[in-house]
Each structure stands twice: as C-alpha cells, then as structure tokens.
Amino acid sequence: MKKKKKKNSTRTGILEKTRSGSGFVRSEDGDIYIDRSNIGGAMHGDRVRVDLLPPQFWGRNPEGIVDKILERSSREIVGTYHRGKRSDMVIPDDRRNSDNILVRRSASKSARDGDRVVCVITRYPGRKSLAEGRVTEIIARRGEVGGEIRAMIRAAGLKVRFPARCEAEAAMKAKQIITPEDIAARRDLREKTIITIDGADSKDLDDAVSIDRLYNGNYLLGVHIADVSHYVSAGSHLDREAMCRGNSVYLLTQVIPMLPKSLSNGICSLFEGVDRLTLSCEMEIDGNGNIVNHDIYESVINNKARMIYDDVSDILEHHDEALTRRYQQIYSSLLLMEELAEILREKRKRSGSIDFDFDEADITLGEREIPVDISIAPRRTANRMIEEFMLAANRTVAEHFYQFETPFVYRVHEKPDPAKIMELRQFLAGFGIDLRGSADNVHPAELNRILDLVHGKPEENIVSTVLLRSMTKAYYSTECAGHFGLAFHYYCHFTSPIRRYPDLIDHRIIKSFLRGSVPAGVLKKYRRSAEQAAEIASQTERQAQELERDVEKMKKAQYMKDHIGEIHDGIISGVTGFGIYVQLPNTVEGMIRLSDLNDDYYIFEAEKYRLIGERTRRIFALGDRITIEVLNADPDERQIDFGLAERDG
C-alpha cells in the first residue's frame, strides 16, 4: 500500500547547484537543501518539485529530494571545451553549474582543447547519466586575447551585434542633418558657452553643462542632454532593440551599447564644435542651493569644449598653468561651476543625502589584456561637480512632471528593512557607534552622520560596506516613491538617454507635453510603455551590474596570479561560516578558508560578524586588520585564496 504524503510535504522552486553537485531549491517558503545524491537529472536553473525529507534528517536547512523537473532553464551552455582520451566534455563557465556536457567528436565543430564554446544540449542528464550536447559556436580559441570576456558576455545572454535592420535604420538616421525647421522649433543656444566634461576615453557624450551668474546674484545652471528621441522613434526597430537591452554595459575592454555606434558615438554624441539637438533643463539656484526657478525646453547647442575630468580637476585643484591658459575662455565658468557644486553638495548633505564614497578599482591592462596594475580610482573635483549637476537636473525634471501627473519612469529607492537596520545597529555597536532613531523609520541623515564619524578611519570602508548592504536596491517604477539614499522626494533618470532606456522614454513624454496637450489615447500608450520600460530596465540593470562585477573579479584574479606568495596587510571585509573575506588596499578581495584556520576550532557568530576560537578565544571580526599571504588565484572561478601570515619583526 502506497504511503500517503503528509500535507505540505512538497515544494516547488528554482534549483541552484554548486560545483560540489549539491544545491538549493529557492522556494517561496524558504531554501531547501538538496544533496547531490537526491538531485537526479535536474540541472542548475531548472524549476523543480521537491519532496521534503522528515525534519530529523535536516541540517541547517530543510532537506529534500527532487521529485520532478517542471521546466528546464536552458538548452544552451557556454563553457570550455576539454578533449579526453575516450570522450570530450564542455565544462560550464558558470561557477554554479556542475553539469558537464558530453560531446561526441563528430559534434564538436572542430573545437580544440581549451576553446570557449557554446553547446546545445541534445539530451538532458538522467539520474546516472551525463547530459549530451553538440557545439554550435566557437566563441574564442584557447589563449585568444579577450576570449574570457567574450565568453562571459555570451553566457550572460547579451548581444554585442545589432540586428541588420537596426544597423540599417541607425545608418539612415545618422545621415540626417539639422534643418532650419528643426532649429526654428527649438531654443537656439549655439552661441552660449556650453561644454562637456567626461572621461578621456568616453565616446558617447550625452550631457553638457553651462553656467551664468544672474543680476540678482543667483546661479543659472543649464544641463543639456542629447535628444536621442529625435532619432529613435517609438515602436521602431531601434526602439524595440533598445528596450530589450535596457542599458549600455561598460566592461573593462569594451562597451555593449544600447544603441548602434552610428548613433551613440555619432549623431547623438555632443561633440565639440558640432551642432546637436538637445533637451535642456535650466535651473536658477540661490546661494543656499535652493532651486527657485526652472525651465525645461527643446534646444540646439554647439559644444564649445570637450573637456576631460582629469584636466578640469587639475585646473581646479592644482591651478595648472598650462591647462588654465589653454582653456582661458572657459576658466571663469569652471570656477563658477566648482562654487555652485559645493553649495549643492552642502545643501544635499544638510537634507540628509547619503554620500557613499567607496574605493573603486582602476585596473590597468597590459599586453594581451592582462592587468599590470590595480589602484584606487580617484573621485576628483570634476567628477563630483558633474555628479551634482546631474542630480539637480534629475530631481527637477522628476518633480516638474510629477506635479503634472503624467506617465513617467521614476528612480525609486525605498526605506531599509527594519530588520536590516537592527542588524546594522548591532554591528555598529561593536565599533562604539550608536545608531539613533527607530529601526522602522531611520532617517538618511542619521546614516550620513555615521559615515562622517568613520571618515578617514581604518574602519571607514567596512562600515560603509555594511551600511550599504542594509539598504534596499534602487529600481525603476512608474510610481514616484522617492529616493531614500538621496533624501529626495522626487527623482528620475533624465541625463543619459544614449545609455539608459528609462531616460529615453521620459524624453519622449517630456517632449509631447512641451508641445501641447496630449490626447487620452497617447497618455494610455505612454503609461503602458513606461511600465514596461521600468520593469525591463530594472532587470537589465541588475544583469549588467553582475556582469561588470564578474569581469572585474576575473581581471583581479588574473593580476594576483603574478603575486602568489606575497605578504600583504588587509582588512576583514566579510565573515561567513566557511571563511573570512579580506580586502587589500587596492580593492582586491580574497578568502581565507575556515578549513585553513587549523590552530583552533572556530565558531561563526553571525550576529557579531565574527569567528571566535573555541580554545584560544582568538577573534576574526569584520573590520579587523589582518596580514595575509596570497596562496592561489583562479581567473576562471573569479576566486583568490589567502592564508594567514605574520610579518617579520
């Protein structure tokens, strides 16, 4: 007689496997551990049904057996081809995927050992048999320069190339000239001193700025943004492709643009000395940083100087004589911009806006794209100045169109979860810092006070990191729910339509309202487009950030391969039940595995962010200084292994 299952003894969810072959099923009711012997033929990412084991067999998590595979996640695997004596394999590049794919020599597409390939699964694994597949594409030959990044891009599902119809449409748009009719319909700012300030290697220049001192002593700040919507029509092939991409992706060695280069690096880019169509937000700002008046309008500009961040910073920070003479015609404007940016920054700080000043890696690549140096990327005066101006424009535009109750895409950052704030309070107490206020209604000004307290201290980066982890993730929405981190009631993304789709959608809406009343049918269409754009862009942004992080981790591991055996001082940046993460001064992070701490048995105290020795009572806590030896670095796994070390003397 078949035994009747207990009520609620099954769960459904997505299987996440590990290199060990075991995994977890992520379900609405929590995570369920699946031992490799109980996974059957399920693969990483599959949607499965799980039978729960009796509680007496559980460890830290509920445990179960995969009962049925409800939906396969993918038929396509990106991996590394390995030739064997008896059979060939494709080893997935995804660290979470432990399912190797058996490939017959006749289905190898002439792949060689070590090549990065795309493999289509022709037979899924069974309980005792491997998956089988055939190679459909060779991404890069073994050792080919840039092959790792191309494989990572392909594995992420991103498309480098545009469909032919998009390229053709973009080429046609790129040939358009600005007509007298175009200029007549806009405010002509071509004689105004308007400049761009970007990175030295930037080619997609989508924001320009101008400044004047008014008769009443106030500042007139102009933020002029490329009018991409003039060239990318709603519903066109270009528009549909841009929506699917959601945003441009900036990797170390290449850019995957949202729009074809003939637009992003061409007709839409605000090059020096060239007439360009723009959408302008002009703000009158008083000496206290209050925006007392504003105007949003269609315009045409001619960029008077293509400046780079380092040059502007050298002028403002070091009063570089050669650069000052070279840019004499805009020198007074730069000084006025610096003055206004400082006022805006102070105003924002008084309002409680959180200013996370994290160290970011500056990775210098040498031959064959192998890193030769990793240092801290400076966040200089010019970078901060442009950041303030873009924040002001984004906030002004969001508030303006919120008052008109138009469909719009806003940038939203919700309040932190009270439970996360309670954890943060407990963590800060370990540094003798009191987090004031209630957990369910903490104010960003209080968090900013904490950052000020640790500024310049050894624990600054760690406290900032933990504080950031307590925040929710920002996302796009058609509901204006405010931006907690910036302490803004209204906020959107308006300033980068070349590389962000929400900005492009908002530009279309803005221009429609600037030109007169909008029919109900068009409003309905905008509302639907805005909702779709917000959802897609939030998802593609997360994917892009994950890929950018993975590429950086891979390059850091490549760099550290040449530093095996070296001794370095670092700070504990993470503590887990399986080891300690340590960050070096150049932002490189590695792990000391718990199994390598063999001087004692260490207990993980999660609530105190530390490991403590059972016998010696030695403590490894978040933020502690520590000396490490570099043991190993694996670029394919994006992993760096450290060991404990002691400095001589």
C-alpha positions in Angstrom: 0.0 0.0 0.0 1.4 3.4 -1.1 2.2 5.7 1.9 0.2 8.9 1.9 2.2 12.0 1.8 1.9 14.5 4.6 0.3 17.8 3.8 2.7 20.5 2.6 5.4 17.9 2.1 6.2 19.2 -1.4 7.7 22.5 -2.6 8.4 24.0 -6.0 11.2 26.4 -6.8 14.4 27.1 -8.8 17.4 24.8 -8.3 20.7 26.5 -7.7 23.6 24.0 -7.9 27.1 24.3 -6.7 30.4 22.9 -8.0 30.1 20.1 -5.5 27.0 18.8 -7.3 24.6 19.6 -4.4 22.3 22.6 -4.4 19.4 24.6 -3.0 15.9 24.9 -4.3 14.8 28.6 -3.8 11.1 28.5 -2.9 8.6 31.0 -1.6 8.7 29.1 1.7 12.5 29.2 2.1 15.5 27.4 0.8 15.6 23.6 0.7 19.0 21.8 0.6 19.3 19.0 -2.0 22.2 16.6 -1.6 23.9 15.6 -4.9 22.5 12.0 -4.5 19.0 13.4 -4.4 19.1 15.8 -7.4 18.6 13.2 -10.1 18.7 14.7 -13.6 17.9 18.3 -12.6 20.3 21.0 -13.8 21.2 24.4 -12.5 18.3 26.9 -13.0 15.6 24.2 -13.6 12.2 24.7 -12.0 11.6 21.6 -9.9 9.2 19.9 -7.4 10.8 18.7 -4.2 9.6 16.1 -1.7 10.7 17.2 1.8 12.6 14.7 4.0 11.4 14.2 7.6 12.8 17.0 9.9 15.0 14.6 11.8 17.2 14.3 8.6 17.6 18.1 8.2 20.8 20.0 8.8 20.8 23.9 8.9 18.1 24.0 6.2 15.1 21.8 5.4 16.3 19.0 3.0 14.5 17.3 0.2 14.6 15.1 -2.9 13.9 16.4 -6.4 10.7 14.6 -7.4 10.0 16.1 -10.8 11.6 18.6 -13.2 8.8 21.0 -14.1 10.7 23.3 -16.5 14.2 23.2 -18.0 16.1 26.5 -17.7 18.1 26.4 -20.8 19.2 24.3 -23.8 22.4 26.3 -24.3 25.5 26.2 -22.2 28.6 28.4 -22.5 31.8 26.7 -21.4 35.3 25.4 -22.0 35.9 22.5 -24.4 38.1 19.7 -22.9 39.3 16.8 -25.1 39.8 13.5 -23.4 41.1 10.1 -24.5 37.7 8.5 -24.6 35.2 11.4 -24.6 35.1 15.1 -24.9 33.4 17.5 -22.4 32.1 21.0 -22.2 32.7 22.4 -18.7 30.2 25.2 -18.0 31.8 28.6 -17.2 29.0 29.4 -14.7 30.5 28.6 -11.3 27.1 27.5 -10.1 26.6 24.8 -12.8 28.3 21.5 -12.0 26.8 19.6 -15.0 29.4 18.8 -17.6 28.1 18.1 -21.1 29.3 15.1 -23.0 30.2 15.9 -26.6 30.9 13.4 -29.4 33.9 14.2 -31.6 31.6 14.4 -34.6 29.5 17.1 -32.9 32.5 19.2 -31.8 32.5 21.7 -34.7 36.3 21.2 -34.7 36.7 22.7 -31.2 40.1 22.2 -29.6 41.0 21.7 -26.0 40.6 24.9 -24.0 38.4 26.7 -26.6 35.4 28.7 -25.3 32.3 27.4 -26.9 28.5 27.4 -27.0 27.0 23.9 -26.6 23.3 23.0 -27.2 22.0 20.2 -25.0 20.7 17.3 -27.1 19.9 15.0 -24.2 19.4 16.1 -20.6 21.1 14.1 -17.7 19.5 11.2 -16.0 20.0 10.0 -12.5 23.1 8.1 -13.6 24.0 9.6 -17.0 25.6 12.8 -18.1 23.9 15.4 -20.4 24.9 15.2 -24.0 25.2 18.1 -26.5 26.8 19.5 -29.7 29.0 22.5 -30.1 27.2 25.2 -32.2 29.7 28.1 -31.8 33.3 28.7 -31.0 33.5 32.0 -29.1 37.3 32.1 -28.7 40.2 29.8 -29.3 42.3 28.9 -26.3 44.5 31.8 -25.2 42.9 34.2 -27.6 43.0 37.8 -26.3 39.7 38.9 -24.8 38.2 35.4 -25.1 37.3 35.2 -21.4 35.2 38.4 -21.5 33.5 37.4 -24.8 32.5 34.1 -23.2 31.2 35.9 -20.1 29.1 38.3 -22.4 27.7 35.3 -24.3 26.9 33.4 -21.1 25.0 36.5 -19.8 22.8 36.4 -22.9 23.9 39.8 -24.0 24.2 40.7 -27.7 27.2 42.6 -28.9 26.0 42.9 -32.5 22.7 44.6 -33.5 20.3 43.1 -36.0 20.9 44.2 -39.6 17.6 46.1 -39.7 18.6 48.1 -36.6 22.0 48.9 -38.1 20.4 50.0 -41.4 17.9 52.2 -39.5 20.6 53.7 -37.4 22.8 54.4 -40.5 19.9 56.2 -42.2 19.2 58.3 -39.0 22.9 59.1 -38.7 22.9 60.8 -42.1 20.2 63.2 -41.1 21.2 66.9 -40.9 19.7 69.5 -38.6 17.4 71.6 -40.7 16.3 75.2 -40.3 12.9 73.9 -39.4 14.5 71.8 -36.5 16.2 74.9 -35.2 13.2 77.1 -35.6 11.2 74.8 -33.4 13.8 74.9 -30.6 15.6 77.4 -28.4 18.9 78.3 -30.2 21.8 78.1 -27.7 24.6 77.7 -30.2 26.3 80.9 -29.2 26.2 80.1 -25.5 29.3 78.7 -23.6 28.3 75.1 -23.2 30.8 72.4 -22.5 31.1 68.6 -21.9 33.2 67.1 -19.2 33.7 63.3 -19.5 36.3 60.5 -19.2 39.2 60.7 -21.6 38.0 57.5 -23.4 34.3 58.4 -23.5 32.7 58.5 -27.0 29.0 58.6 -26.1 28.8 62.2 -24.8 25.2 62.7 -23.8 25.3 65.6 -21.3 26.7 69.1 -21.5 26.6 72.0 -19.0 26.5 75.8 -18.9 26.6 78.3 -16.1 25.9 82.1 -15.6 25.8 84.5 -12.7 22.4 86.3 -12.7 21.9 90.0 -11.9 20.4 89.0 -8.5 23.5 87.0 -7.6 21.8 83.6 -8.2 23.3 81.0 -10.5 21.8 79.8 -13.8 22.8 76.2 -14.3 22.0 74.6 -17.7 22.1 70.8 -18.1 21.7 70.0 -21.8 21.0 66.4 -22.8 21.3 64.7 -26.2 17.9 64.5 -27.8 18.1 60.8 -28.7 14.3 60.5 -29.1 14.6 62.7 -32.2 16.4 59.8 -33.9 14.9 56.8 -32.2 11.2 56.7 -32.9 8.7 54.9 -30.6 8.0 51.4 -31.9 10.9 51.4 -34.5 13.3 48.5 -34.8 15.9 50.6 -33.0 13.4 51.4 -30.2 12.4 47.8 -29.6 16.0 46.7 -29.6 17.0 49.5 -27.1 14.1 48.5 -24.8 15.3 44.8 -24.8 18.8 45.9 -24.0 17.7 48.3 -21.3 21.1 50.0 -20.9 24.6 50.0 -22.2 27.1 47.7 -20.4 30.6 49.1 -19.7 33.2 46.4 -19.3 37.0 46.9 -19.0 37.8 46.3 -22.6 34.6 47.1 -24.4 31.2 48.7 -24.3 28.0 46.8 -25.3 25.9 49.8 -26.3 22.2 50.2 -26.0 22.2 51.9 -29.4 24.4 51.3 -32.5 27.6 53.3 -32.6 26.5 55.4 -35.5 24.0 56.9 -33.1 25.6 56.5 -29.6 29.1 57.5 -30.8 27.9 59.6 -33.7 24.9 61.8 -34.4 23.6 61.8 -30.8 27.0 62.4 -29.2 27.6 66.0 -28.2 31.0 66.5 -30.0 32.9 69.7 -29.8 32.2 72.3 -32.5 29.2 70.5 -33.9 25.5 71.5 -33.8 23.4 69.0 -31.8 19.8 68.7 -30.8 19.2 68.6 -27.1 16.7 68.7 -24.3 17.6 71.3 -21.7 16.8 71.8 -18.0 17.7 75.3 -16.9 17.7 76.0 -13.1 18.0 79.2 -11.2 19.8 78.4 -7.9 20.3 80.7 -4.9 23.3 80.9 -2.6 21.8 78.3 -0.3 21.4 75.7 -3.1 17.6 76.1 -3.5 16.3 75.8 -7.0 14.0 78.8 -7.1 13.0 78.6 -10.7 13.4 76.2 -13.6 12.7 75.8 -17.3 12.6 72.6 -19.4 12.7 73.0 -23.2 13.9 71.6 -26.5 17.2 73.2 -27.7 20.1 73.1 -30.1 23.6 73.6 -28.9 27.2 73.7 -30.1 29.7 72.3 -27.6 32.5 74.9 -27.1 34.9 72.5 -25.4 35.2 68.7 -25.0 36.8 68.6 -21.5 38.0 65.6 -19.6 37.7 65.0 -15.8 41.4 65.0 -15.1 42.1 68.2 -16.9 39.3 70.1 -15.2 40.3 68.7 -11.8 43.9 69.7 -12.4 42.7 73.3 -13.2 40.5 73.5 -10.1 42.6 71.5 -7.6 46.2 72.4 -8.7 45.7 75.6 -10.8 47.6 74.0 -13.6 49.1 77.0 -15.5 49.3 75.3 -18.9 45.8 74.0 -18.8 44.4 77.3 -17.5 46.0 79.2 -20.4 44.7 76.6 -22.9 41.1 76.9 -21.6 41.2 80.6 -20.7 37.9 81.2 -22.5 36.0 78.9 -20.1 38.2 79.3 -17.0 35.8 81.6 -15.2 32.9 79.2 -16.0 34.8 76.3 -14.4 35.4 78.3 -11.2 31.7 79.3 -11.0 30.7 75.6 -11.6 33.0 74.5 -8.8 31.5 77.1 -6.5 27.9 76.0 -7.3 28.7 72.3 -7.0 30.0 72.8 -3.5 26.8 74.7 -2.5 24.6 72.0 -3.9 26.6 69.3 -2.2 26.3 71.1 1.2 22.6 71.5 0.7 22.2 67.9 -0.1 24.2 66.9 2.9 22.1 69.1 5.2 19.0 67.4 3.8 20.4 64.0 4.8 21.6 62.7 1.4 23.9 59.8 1.9 27.2 60.1 0.1 28.9 56.7 -0.2 32.5 57.3 -1.1 33.7 53.8 -1.9 37.1 52.9 -3.2 36.7 51.8 -6.8 39.4 49.8 -8.7 41.3 51.3 -11.5 42.6 48.3 -13.5 45.5 49.0 -15.9 45.8 46.4 -18.7 49.0 45.5 -20.4 49.8 43.1 -23.3 47.1 40.5 -24.1 44.7 42.5 -21.8 46.4 41.1 -18.6 46.3 43.5 -15.7 49.7 45.1 -14.8 48.4 47.3 -12.0 45.4 47.8 -9.8 45.0 51.0 -7.8 42.2 53.2 -6.4 40.3 55.2 -8.9 40.3 58.8 -7.8 37.0 60.6 -7.4 38.1 64.1 -8.1 36.6 67.6 -8.1 35.3 67.5 -11.7 33.7 64.1 -11.3 31.8 65.3 -8.2 30.9 68.5 -9.9 29.2 66.9 -12.8 27.5 64.4 -10.5 25.9 67.3 -8.5 24.6 68.9 -11.7 23.1 65.7 -13.0 21.4 65.0 -9.6 19.9 68.5 -9.7 18.5 68.1 -13.2 17.1 64.6 -12.5 15.4 65.9 -9.3 14.0 69.0 -11.0 12.6 67.1 -14.0 11.0 64.4 -11.8 9.3 67.0 -9.6 8.1 69.0 -12.5 6.4 66.1 -14.3 5.1 64.6 -11.0 3.1 67.8 -10.5 1.5 67.4 -13.9 0.5 63.8 -13.1 1.9 62.5 -16.3 3.0 58.9 -17.0 6.7 58.8 -16.2 9.5 56.5 -15.2 11.0 57.4 -11.8 14.1 56.1 -10.0 13.0 54.7 -6.6 15.0 53.8 -3.5 12.8 52.6 -0.6 13.5 52.7 3.1 15.6 49.9 4.5 14.0 46.9 6.1 13.8 47.4 9.9 15.4 44.0 10.5 18.4 45.1 8.4 18.7 48.3 10.5 18.6 46.3 13.7 21.5 44.2 12.4 23.3 47.4 11.4 22.8 48.8 14.9 24.3 45.7 16.4 27.3 45.8 14.1 28.0 49.5 14.7 27.8 48.9 18.5 31.0 46.8 18.1 32.8 50.0 17.0 31.3 52.0 19.8 28.9 53.8 17.4 25.3 54.4 18.5 22.7 54.4 15.7 20.0 56.7 16.8 16.3 56.6 15.9 13.8 53.8 15.5 14.6 50.9 13.1 11.4 51.3 11.1 11.8 55.0 10.5 15.6 55.7 10.3 16.4 58.9 8.5 19.2 59.1 5.8 20.7 62.0 7.8 21.5 59.6 10.7 23.2 57.2 8.3 25.2 60.1 6.9 26.3 61.1 10.4 27.7 57.5 10.8 29.7 57.9 7.6 31.1 61.2 8.9 32.1 59.6 12.2 34.2 56.9 10.5 35.6 59.2 7.7 39.3 58.8 7.4 39.4 55.9 10.0 40.6 52.4 9.2 37.1 51.0 9.5 35.6 53.6 7.1 35.3 51.2 4.1 33.9 48.3 6.1 31.3 50.4 7.9 30.3 52.0 4.5 30.1 48.5 3.0 27.9 47.1 5.8 25.7 50.2 5.8 25.2 49.8 2.0 24.3 46.2 2.5 21.5 47.3 4.8 20.0 49.4 2.0 17.4 48.2 -0.5 18.3 48.2 -4.2 17.2 51.1 -6.3 14.9 50.3 -9.2 12.7 51.9 -11.8 9.0 52.5 -11.3 6.0 54.5 -12.6 5.2 55.3 -9.0 7.1 58.2 -7.5 8.0 56.7 -4.2 11.1 58.9 -3.5 14.8 58.1 -3.2 15.8 57.3 0.4 19.5 57.4 -0.1 19.5 60.8 -1.8 16.8 62.1 0.6 14.8 63.2 -2.5 11.0 63.1 -2.7 11.2 63.1 -6.5 13.9 61.6 -8.6 14.2 60.2 -12.1 16.9 59.4 -14.7 16.9 62.1 -17.4 20.5 62.7 -18.2 21.7 59.6 -20.1 19.3 58.7 -22.9 22.2 57.3 -25.0 22.8 54.5 -22.5 19.6 54.1 -20.4 16.2 53.3 -21.8 14.2 54.9 -18.9 15.8 58.3 -19.8 14.8 57.8 -23.5 11.1 57.1 -22.5 11.0 60.1 -20.2 12.4 62.3 -23.0 9.5 61.3 -25.3 7.0 62.0 -22.7 8.6 65.4 -21.8 8.6 66.5 -25.5 5.0 65.5 -26.0 3.9 67.7 -23.1 6.1 70.6 -24.1 4.4 70.7 -27.5 0.9 70.9 -26.1 -1.9 68.8 -24.7 -1.6 65.0 -25.1 -4.7 63.0 -26.1 -6.0 60.4 -23.7 -5.1 57.6 -26.1 -1.5 58.7 -26.3 -1.4 59.0 -22.5 -2.6 55.5 -22.2 0.1 54.3 -24.6 2.8 56.2 -22.7 1.7 54.7 -19.4 1.9 51.2 -20.8 5.4 51.9 -22.3 6.6 53.4 -19.1 5.5 50.4 -17.1 7.2 48.0 -19.5 10.4 50.1 -19.6 10.6 50.3 -15.8 10.3 46.5 -15.4 12.8 45.6 -18.2 15.3 48.3 -17.2 15.3 47.2 -13.6 16.1 43.7 -14.7 18.7 44.5 -17.3 20.5 46.9 -14.9 20.9 44.1 -12.4 22.3 41.8 -15.1 24.7 44.4 -16.3 26.0 45.1 -12.8 26.5 41.4 -12.1 28.5 41.0 -15.4 30.6 44.1 -14.7 31.4 42.8 -11.2 32.3 39.3 -12.6 34.6 40.8 -15.2 36.4 42.9 -12.5 36.7 39.8 -10.3 38.2 37.8 -13.2 40.7 40.5 -14.0 41.7 40.9 -10.3 42.4 37.1 -10.2 44.5 37.4 -13.3 46.5 40.1 -11.7 47.0 38.2 -8.5 48.3 35.1 -10.3 51.6 37.0 -10.6 51.6 37.8 -6.9 51.4 34.3 -5.4 53.4 34.0 -2.2 53.4 37.7 -1.4 52.6 39.1 2.0 50.1 41.9 2.3 48.1 43.8 5.0 44.4 43.9 4.6 41.1 44.4 6.4 38.5 41.7 7.0 35.6 42.6 4.7 33.3 39.7 5.3 32.9 36.8 7.7 30.9 33.7 6.9 30.5 30.1 8.2 33.1 28.9 5.7 35.8 31.6 5.8 37.0 35.2 6.0 37.0 37.7 3.2 40.0 40.0 3.3 40.2 43.2 1.2 43.6 44.6 0.3 44.3 48.4 0.0 44.0 48.2 -3.8 40.4 46.7 -3.5 41.4 43.1 -4.4 39.5 40.7 -2.2 40.3 37.1 -1.3 39.2 34.4 1.1 40.9 32.6 4.0 39.0 29.4 4.2 37.8 28.2 7.6 39.4 24.8 6.9 42.8 26.5 6.6 42.5 28.0 10.2 44.0 24.9 11.8 45.2 26.4 15.0 41.8 26.1 16.6 38.2 25.2 16.0 36.4 28.5 15.1 32.8 29.2 15.8 30.9 31.5 13.5 28.9 34.2 15.4 26.7 35.7 12.6 25.1 38.3 14.7 28.5 39.7 15.7 30.1 39.3 12.3 33.0 37.3 13.6 34.7 33.9 14.1 35.9 33.1 17.6 38.3 30.3 18.5 36.8 27.7 20.9 40.1 27.2 22.8 42.2 30.3 22.2 39.3 32.7 22.0 41.1 34.3 19.1 38.7 36.6 17.2 38.4 37.4 13.5 35.8 40.2 13.2 34.6 42.4 10.4 36.8 45.5 10.1 39.9 43.9 11.8 43.3 44.5 10.3 45.0 41.2 9.2 48.1 40.1 7.4 47.7 37.5 4.6 49.8 35.5 2.2 48.5 35.1 -1.4 48.1 31.3 -1.9 46.3 31.0 -5.2 44.3 32.8 -7.9 41.9 31.3 -10.4 40.5 33.7 -13.0 38.0 31.1 -14.4 36.5 30.7 -10.9 36.9 34.5 -10.2 38.5 33.4 -6.9 41.5 34.4 -4.9 42.8 32.3 -1.9 44.6 33.9 1.0 46.2 32.3 4.0 47.1 33.8 7.4 50.6 35.3 7.7 52.7 37.1 10.1 55.1 40.0 9.2 58.7 39.6 10.3 59.7 41.9 13.2 
